[in-house]
Amino acid sequence: MRGAAGDEDEGAATVSYGPGVSHEVAADEEFEARLKAYEGQPAAVAHAGKDPVNAPMIRHWCEAMDDTNEAYAGPAAIAPPTMLQVWTMGGLSGHTGRTHAYDELLGMLDEAGYSSVVATDCEQEYLRPLRPGDEITFDSVIESVSERKATKLGTGYFVTTRMDIRVGPDLAGTHRFRILKYAPIRRAPRHDRKDLRQEPRQEPRQEPRQEPRQRPSQQARPQNPTRPRPVINRDNALFWEGIQRNTLLIQRCTACGTLRHPWLPGCNACGGLDWDTIEATGEGTVYSYVVMHHPPFPAFDPPYAVALIELPEGVRMIGNVLGMPYDKVRIGLPVRLEFQECDEELVLPVWRAQEGTAREGTAQAGTTQEGTAGEGTHERR
Protein backbone atom coordinates (compact mmCIF):
# COMPACT_ATOMS: atom_id res chain seq x y z
CA MET A 1 0.00 0.00 0.00
CA ARG A 2 1.41 3.40 -0.95
CA GLY A 3 1.48 5.85 1.97
CA ALA A 4 -0.12 9.31 1.91
CA ALA A 5 3.34 10.87 1.83
CA GLY A 6 4.08 9.30 -1.59
CA ASP A 7 7.21 7.32 -0.81
CA GLU A 8 9.78 6.77 -3.54
CA ASP A 9 13.05 4.89 -3.58
CA GLU A 10 16.05 7.17 -3.53
CA GLY A 11 17.84 5.22 -6.24
CA ALA A 12 21.12 4.94 -4.35
CA ALA A 13 24.02 3.44 -6.29
CA THR A 14 25.31 -0.05 -5.54
CA VAL A 15 27.93 0.06 -2.78
CA SER A 16 31.15 -1.97 -2.92
CA TYR A 17 32.83 -2.67 0.38
CA GLY A 18 36.40 -2.27 -0.82
CA PRO A 19 39.13 0.02 0.53
CA GLY A 20 37.50 3.07 -1.07
CA VAL A 21 34.12 2.71 0.64
CA SER A 22 32.50 6.07 1.46
CA HIS A 23 32.52 6.97 5.14
CA GLU A 24 29.17 8.73 4.61
CA VAL A 25 27.57 5.59 3.14
CA ALA A 26 29.06 3.47 5.91
CA ALA A 27 27.64 5.83 8.54
CA ASP A 28 24.21 5.67 6.90
CA GLU A 29 24.30 1.89 6.81
CA GLU A 30 25.36 1.72 10.45
CA PHE A 31 22.50 4.04 11.44
CA GLU A 32 19.95 1.99 9.48
CA ALA A 33 21.28 -1.22 11.03
CA ARG A 34 20.64 0.28 14.48
CA LEU A 35 17.08 1.14 13.42
CA LYS A 36 16.50 -2.36 12.02
CA ALA A 37 17.52 -3.83 15.38
CA TYR A 38 14.21 -2.59 16.80
CA GLU A 39 12.18 -4.76 14.42
CA GLY A 40 10.38 -7.49 16.35
CA GLN A 41 10.72 -5.73 19.70
CA PRO A 42 7.50 -5.28 21.68
CA ALA A 43 5.86 -1.86 21.86
CA ALA A 44 3.11 -2.95 24.31
CA VAL A 45 2.68 -6.27 26.07
CA ALA A 46 -0.42 -8.02 27.45
CA HIS A 47 -2.77 -5.09 27.81
CA ALA A 48 -6.46 -5.59 28.54
CA GLY A 49 -9.20 -3.40 27.12
CA LYS A 50 -10.55 -0.94 29.68
CA ASP A 51 -14.14 -1.90 28.87
CA PRO A 52 -15.75 -5.03 27.44
CA VAL A 53 -17.28 -4.73 24.01
CA ASN A 54 -20.59 -3.03 24.80
CA ALA A 55 -23.81 -1.87 23.17
CA PRO A 56 -23.66 1.84 24.20
CA MET A 57 -20.30 2.38 22.48
CA ILE A 58 -21.54 0.50 19.41
CA ARG A 59 -24.64 2.72 19.30
CA HIS A 60 -22.61 5.93 19.67
CA TRP A 61 -20.26 4.82 16.88
CA CYS A 62 -23.13 3.98 14.53
CA GLU A 63 -24.84 7.30 15.22
CA ALA A 64 -21.64 9.25 14.57
CA MET A 65 -20.97 7.30 11.36
CA ASP A 66 -24.62 7.29 10.29
CA ASP A 67 -24.37 3.50 9.95
CA THR A 68 -27.81 1.85 10.11
CA ASN A 69 -26.70 -1.75 9.43
CA GLU A 70 -29.11 -4.04 11.30
CA ALA A 71 -26.26 -6.37 12.27
CA TYR A 72 -25.10 -3.81 14.84
CA ALA A 73 -28.34 -3.71 16.88
CA GLY A 74 -30.57 -6.15 18.70
CA PRO A 75 -29.91 -9.24 20.85
CA ALA A 76 -27.57 -10.84 18.30
CA ALA A 77 -25.65 -7.62 17.59
CA ILE A 78 -21.98 -7.58 16.63
CA ALA A 79 -19.63 -4.61 16.78
CA PRO A 80 -18.78 -2.87 13.49
CA PRO A 81 -15.45 -4.40 12.39
CA THR A 82 -13.89 -0.94 11.97
CA MET A 83 -14.30 -0.39 15.73
CA LEU A 84 -11.46 -2.87 16.27
CA GLN A 85 -9.02 -0.24 17.58
CA VAL A 86 -11.67 1.44 19.76
CA TRP A 87 -11.63 -1.41 22.29
CA THR A 88 -7.86 -1.01 22.79
CA MET A 89 -7.81 2.71 23.56
CA GLY A 90 -6.61 3.80 26.99
CA GLY A 91 -8.40 7.14 27.35
CA LEU A 92 -6.77 10.08 29.14
CA SER A 93 -5.16 7.86 31.77
CA GLY A 94 -3.56 5.58 29.17
CA HIS A 95 -2.34 2.03 29.66
CA THR A 96 0.34 0.83 32.05
CA GLY A 97 3.17 -1.54 31.13
CA ARG A 98 4.21 0.06 27.84
CA THR A 99 7.74 -0.91 26.74
CA HIS A 100 10.45 1.65 26.04
CA ALA A 101 11.55 0.25 22.68
CA TYR A 102 9.16 2.34 20.57
CA ASP A 103 10.02 5.59 22.38
CA GLU A 104 13.73 4.81 22.03
CA LEU A 105 13.33 4.23 18.30
CA LEU A 106 11.51 7.52 17.76
CA GLY A 107 14.03 9.31 19.98
CA MET A 108 16.90 7.98 17.86
CA LEU A 109 15.21 9.33 14.72
CA ASP A 110 14.60 12.70 16.43
CA GLU A 111 18.27 12.98 17.38
CA ALA A 112 19.29 12.22 13.79
CA GLY A 113 17.19 15.12 12.49
CA TYR A 114 14.07 13.20 11.42
CA SER A 115 11.96 15.16 13.89
CA SER A 116 8.71 15.61 11.92
CA VAL A 117 6.04 12.92 11.88
CA VAL A 118 2.92 12.16 9.86
CA ALA A 119 0.60 9.17 10.04
CA THR A 120 0.42 7.69 6.53
CA ASP A 121 -2.01 4.76 6.69
CA CYS A 122 -3.35 1.85 8.71
CA GLU A 123 -4.41 -1.67 7.77
CA GLN A 124 -6.88 -3.84 9.67
CA GLU A 125 -7.64 -7.55 9.31
CA TYR A 126 -10.81 -9.00 10.88
CA LEU A 127 -10.71 -12.68 11.85
CA ARG A 128 -13.81 -13.04 14.05
CA PRO A 129 -16.71 -10.72 15.01
CA LEU A 130 -16.71 -8.99 18.38
CA ARG A 131 -19.93 -9.12 20.40
CA PRO A 132 -21.15 -7.25 23.50
CA GLY A 133 -19.56 -8.85 26.55
CA ASP A 134 -16.32 -9.89 24.84
CA GLU A 135 -13.24 -8.87 26.83
CA ILE A 136 -10.23 -8.19 24.66
CA THR A 137 -6.49 -8.29 25.26
CA PHE A 138 -3.84 -6.98 22.92
CA ASP A 139 -0.13 -6.57 22.43
CA SER A 140 1.89 -4.55 19.96
CA VAL A 141 5.18 -5.11 18.17
CA ILE A 142 7.47 -2.95 16.02
CA GLU A 143 6.96 -4.85 12.78
CA SER A 144 9.25 -2.98 10.39
CA VAL A 145 11.46 0.07 9.84
CA SER A 146 11.92 0.91 6.18
CA GLU A 147 15.10 1.94 4.41
CA ARG A 148 15.51 5.68 4.03
CA LYS A 149 12.93 7.04 1.57
CA ALA A 150 12.59 10.31 -0.34
CA THR A 151 9.01 11.62 -0.23
CA LYS A 152 7.28 14.84 -1.19
CA LEU A 153 7.34 15.86 2.47
CA GLY A 154 11.03 15.12 2.98
CA THR A 155 13.45 12.27 3.48
CA GLY A 156 12.79 9.82 6.30
CA TYR A 157 11.81 6.37 7.52
CA PHE A 158 8.47 4.54 7.62
CA VAL A 159 7.84 2.81 10.97
CA THR A 160 5.10 0.15 11.14
CA THR A 161 3.65 -1.33 14.33
CA ARG A 162 1.31 -4.33 14.44
CA MET A 163 -1.26 -4.79 17.18
CA ASP A 164 -2.85 -8.22 17.73
CA ILE A 165 -6.30 -8.16 19.38
CA ARG A 166 -7.56 -11.33 21.06
CA VAL A 167 -10.64 -12.63 22.86
CA GLY A 168 -9.35 -15.33 25.15
CA PRO A 169 -6.88 -17.39 23.10
CA ASP A 170 -8.54 -16.48 19.77
CA LEU A 171 -7.06 -13.84 17.49
CA ALA A 172 -9.92 -11.45 16.63
CA GLY A 173 -8.00 -9.07 14.37
CA THR A 174 -4.81 -7.17 13.64
CA HIS A 175 -4.20 -3.45 13.32
CA ARG A 176 -1.13 -2.14 11.51
CA PHE A 177 -0.29 1.53 11.93
CA ARG A 178 2.36 3.28 9.84
CA ILE A 179 4.03 6.64 10.37
CA LEU A 180 6.72 8.56 8.50
CA LYS A 181 9.47 10.16 10.59
CA TYR A 182 11.13 12.68 8.27
CA ALA A 183 13.28 15.78 7.89
CA PRO A 184 11.00 18.26 6.09
CA ILE A 185 11.94 19.92 2.81
CA ARG A 186 12.71 23.60 3.30
CA ARG A 187 10.38 25.80 1.28
CA ALA A 188 10.49 29.50 0.53
CA PRO A 189 8.40 31.75 2.83
CA ARG A 190 5.00 32.79 1.52
CA HIS A 191 6.13 36.36 0.77
CA ASP A 192 8.77 34.95 -1.63
CA ARG A 193 6.18 33.02 -3.61
CA LYS A 194 3.83 34.18 -6.34
CA ASP A 195 0.55 35.59 -5.04
CA LEU A 196 -1.91 32.71 -5.41
CA ARG A 197 -4.86 35.10 -5.05
CA GLN A 198 -4.02 36.73 -8.40
CA GLU A 199 -3.38 33.54 -10.35
CA PRO A 200 -5.96 31.50 -12.30
CA ARG A 201 -6.66 27.91 -11.34
CA GLN A 202 -3.64 25.72 -12.03
CA GLU A 203 -2.69 22.12 -11.71
CA PRO A 204 -1.19 21.22 -8.29
CA ARG A 205 2.28 22.73 -8.15
CA GLN A 206 5.28 20.43 -8.13
CA GLU A 207 7.36 20.35 -4.96
CA PRO A 208 11.13 20.90 -5.24
CA ARG A 209 13.24 17.79 -5.26
CA GLN A 210 15.04 16.70 -2.10
CA GLU A 211 18.47 18.22 -1.52
CA PRO A 212 21.57 16.00 -1.89
CA ARG A 213 21.75 13.16 0.58
CA GLN A 214 23.21 14.06 3.96
CA ARG A 215 24.27 12.08 6.95
CA PRO A 216 21.70 12.00 9.77
CA SER A 217 23.96 14.16 11.96
CA GLN A 218 23.89 16.89 9.30
CA GLN A 219 20.10 17.11 9.08
CA ALA A 220 18.69 20.40 10.35
CA ARG A 221 16.31 20.22 13.30
CA PRO A 222 13.46 22.71 13.73
CA GLN A 223 14.24 25.48 16.22
CA ASN A 224 10.69 26.35 17.23
CA PRO A 225 7.55 24.22 17.27
CA THR A 226 5.25 24.82 14.31
CA ARG A 227 1.77 23.62 13.47
CA PRO A 228 1.70 20.18 11.82
CA ARG A 229 1.35 20.45 8.06
CA PRO A 230 -1.60 18.90 6.23
CA VAL A 231 -0.75 16.07 3.84
CA ILE A 232 -1.41 17.52 0.37
CA ASN A 233 -1.81 15.10 -2.52
CA ARG A 234 -3.29 15.10 -6.02
CA ASP A 235 -6.79 14.43 -4.64
CA ASN A 236 -6.96 17.45 -2.29
CA ALA A 237 -4.41 19.91 -3.70
CA LEU A 238 -7.10 22.23 -5.13
CA PHE A 239 -8.82 22.41 -1.71
CA TRP A 240 -5.63 23.71 -0.08
CA GLU A 241 -4.96 26.10 -2.95
CA GLY A 242 -8.42 27.53 -2.27
CA ILE A 243 -7.59 27.91 1.43
CA GLN A 244 -4.47 29.90 0.44
CA ARG A 245 -6.83 32.23 -1.48
CA ASN A 246 -9.17 32.48 1.56
CA THR A 247 -11.79 30.43 -0.27
CA LEU A 248 -13.45 27.26 1.04
CA LEU A 249 -14.20 24.94 -1.90
CA ILE A 250 -16.51 21.92 -1.72
CA GLN A 251 -16.18 19.05 -4.17
CA ARG A 252 -19.27 18.28 -6.30
CA CYS A 253 -19.91 15.23 -8.49
CA THR A 254 -20.80 16.38 -12.00
CA ALA A 255 -22.76 13.18 -12.67
CA CYS A 256 -25.24 13.25 -9.76
CA GLY A 257 -24.55 16.61 -8.09
CA THR A 258 -23.63 15.12 -4.68
CA LEU A 259 -21.34 17.30 -2.56
CA ARG A 260 -18.57 15.62 -0.58
CA HIS A 261 -15.93 16.36 2.03
CA PRO A 262 -13.19 15.38 2.64
CA TRP A 263 -12.07 15.42 -0.97
CA LEU A 264 -12.00 12.05 -2.74
CA PRO A 265 -11.11 10.84 -6.24
CA GLY A 266 -14.63 9.42 -6.81
CA CYS A 267 -18.23 9.92 -5.76
CA ASN A 268 -19.56 7.76 -2.91
CA ALA A 269 -23.12 8.11 -4.21
CA CYS A 270 -22.78 7.07 -7.87
CA GLY A 271 -19.12 6.17 -8.36
CA GLY A 272 -18.55 8.99 -10.84
CA LEU A 273 -14.98 10.22 -11.30
CA ASP A 274 -15.67 13.68 -12.75
CA TRP A 275 -16.19 16.65 -10.41
CA ASP A 276 -16.19 20.39 -10.06
CA THR A 277 -16.39 22.70 -7.03
CA ILE A 278 -18.69 25.21 -5.38
CA GLU A 279 -17.68 27.89 -2.89
CA ALA A 280 -19.03 27.50 0.64
CA THR A 281 -21.05 30.36 2.11
CA GLY A 282 -18.92 30.37 5.26
CA GLU A 283 -21.81 29.68 7.63
CA GLY A 284 -21.99 26.61 9.87
CA THR A 285 -23.13 25.09 13.14
CA VAL A 286 -21.35 22.85 15.64
CA TYR A 287 -22.54 19.28 14.97
CA SER A 288 -20.24 17.70 17.57
CA TYR A 289 -17.11 18.73 19.45
CA VAL A 290 -14.33 17.67 21.80
CA VAL A 291 -12.18 19.68 24.21
CA MET A 292 -8.49 18.76 24.00
CA HIS A 293 -6.75 18.64 27.39
CA HIS A 294 -4.17 15.87 27.04
CA PRO A 295 -1.69 15.00 25.71
CA PRO A 296 -0.11 18.42 25.04
CA PHE A 297 1.55 18.96 21.66
CA PRO A 298 4.13 21.58 20.64
CA ALA A 299 2.54 24.65 18.99
CA PHE A 300 -0.82 23.97 20.70
CA ASP A 301 -2.02 25.46 23.98
CA PRO A 302 -4.64 23.20 25.63
CA PRO A 303 -7.40 23.22 26.55
CA TYR A 304 -9.06 24.13 23.25
CA ALA A 305 -12.21 23.12 21.37
CA VAL A 306 -12.18 21.10 18.13
CA ALA A 307 -15.54 20.75 16.43
CA LEU A 308 -17.23 18.89 13.60
CA ILE A 309 -18.92 21.75 11.73
CA GLU A 310 -22.05 21.15 9.66
CA LEU A 311 -22.32 23.45 6.65
CA PRO A 312 -25.67 24.47 5.12
CA GLU A 313 -24.47 22.88 1.88
CA GLY A 314 -24.80 19.49 3.62
CA VAL A 315 -21.19 18.47 4.30
CA ARG A 316 -19.25 18.46 7.58
CA MET A 317 -15.63 19.32 8.33
CA ILE A 318 -13.37 19.55 11.37
CA GLY A 319 -11.90 22.81 12.69
CA ASN A 320 -10.99 24.83 15.76
CA VAL A 321 -13.67 27.02 17.38
CA LEU A 322 -12.50 30.53 18.32
CA GLY A 323 -14.11 33.57 19.92
CA MET A 324 -15.68 31.71 22.84
CA PRO A 325 -14.33 29.95 25.97
CA TYR A 326 -13.68 26.30 25.22
CA ASP A 327 -16.06 25.16 27.97
CA LYS A 328 -18.95 27.20 26.51
CA VAL A 329 -18.94 25.55 23.08
CA ARG A 330 -22.18 23.60 22.56
CA ILE A 331 -23.82 21.49 19.86
CA GLY A 332 -25.88 23.75 17.60
CA LEU A 333 -23.62 26.80 18.17
CA PRO A 334 -23.66 29.02 15.04
CA VAL A 335 -20.18 29.76 13.70
CA ARG A 336 -18.64 31.59 10.76
CA LEU A 337 -15.61 30.74 8.68
CA GLU A 338 -12.30 32.56 9.10
CA PHE A 339 -8.83 31.88 7.74
CA GLN A 340 -6.01 31.72 10.28
CA GLU A 341 -2.44 32.51 9.22
CA CYS A 342 -0.49 30.20 11.52
CA ASP A 343 2.89 31.22 10.09
CA GLU A 344 4.41 32.42 6.83
CA GLU A 345 3.59 29.16 5.05
CA LEU A 346 0.41 27.80 6.64
CA VAL A 347 -3.20 29.03 6.40
CA LEU A 348 -5.99 27.00 8.03
CA PRO A 349 -9.80 27.31 8.01
CA VAL A 350 -11.18 27.95 11.53
CA TRP A 351 -14.63 28.74 12.89
CA ARG A 352 -15.56 31.71 15.07
CA ALA A 353 -18.64 31.78 17.27
CA GLN A 354 -21.07 34.33 15.85
CA GLU A 355 -21.26 37.66 17.62
CA GLY A 356 -24.35 37.24 19.79
CA THR A 357 -23.43 33.79 21.12
CA ALA A 358 -19.80 34.80 21.62
CA ARG A 359 -20.80 37.78 23.80
CA GLU A 360 -23.07 35.55 25.86
CA GLY A 361 -20.33 32.98 26.45
CA THR A 362 -17.76 35.67 27.26
CA ALA A 363 -20.03 37.33 29.79
CA GLN A 364 -20.49 34.02 31.57
CA ALA A 365 -16.79 33.10 31.60
CA GLY A 366 -15.12 36.51 31.79
CA THR A 367 -12.61 35.52 29.14
CA THR A 368 -12.44 34.73 25.44
CA GLN A 369 -10.55 32.00 23.70
CA GLU A 370 -8.63 33.42 20.75
CA GLY A 371 -6.07 32.04 18.33
CA THR A 372 -2.47 31.48 19.30
CA ALA A 373 -0.53 34.70 19.86
CA GLY A 374 0.88 36.02 16.62
CA GLU A 375 -1.68 34.21 14.44
CA GLY A 376 -3.95 36.43 12.37
CA THR A 377 -7.43 35.52 11.16
CA HIS A 378 -9.43 36.77 8.17
CA GLU A 379 -13.20 36.48 8.17
CA ARG A 380 -14.95 35.00 5.16
CA ARG A 381 -17.33 37.68 3.84
Secondary structure, 3 states (H helix, E strand, C coil): CCCCCCCECCCCCCCCCCCCCCHHHHHHHHHHHHHHCCCCCEEEEEEECCCCCCHHHHHHHHHHHCCCCHHHCCCCCCCCHHHHHHHHCCCCCCCCCECCHHHHHHHHHHHCCCCEEEEEEEEEEECCCCCCCCCEEEEEEEEEECCCEECCCEEEEEEEEEEEEEECCEEEEEEEEEEEEEEECCCCCHHHCCCHHHCCCCCCCCCCCCCCCCCHHHCCCCCCCCCCCCCCCCCCHHHHHHHHCCCCEEEEECCCCCEECCCCCCCCCCCCCCEEEEECCCEEEEEEEEEECCCCCCCCCCCEEEEEEECCCCCEEEEEEECCCHHHCCCCCEEEEEEEECCCCCEEEEEEECHHHHHHHHHHHCCCCCCCCCCEEEECC
